[in-house]
Amino acid sequence: MEEDKLICSCFDVYKSEIYKAIKGNELTNLQEVMDITSAGTGCGSCHESIQEILDEVLEN
Ligand code: FES
């Protein structure tokens, strides 16, 4: 995987955590990622980035 990246600065959630949460819990949408990781539950500006990770994981 590429270098880790801070995705949600409100809750300090990195790409690797979101990736693992999606894989480990078979998440399929943004709301589920928010529930499990807290990422995206603050200002909301990271929603697009989270969705991109979801798309990436779900494609593979
Ligand atoms: S950066 Fe993710 S909710 Fe604010």
Residues whose N, C-alpha, C, O or C-beta is under 5 A from the ligand:
A	BS01	FES	I7 C8 S9 C10 A39 G40 T41 G42 C43 G44 S45 C46
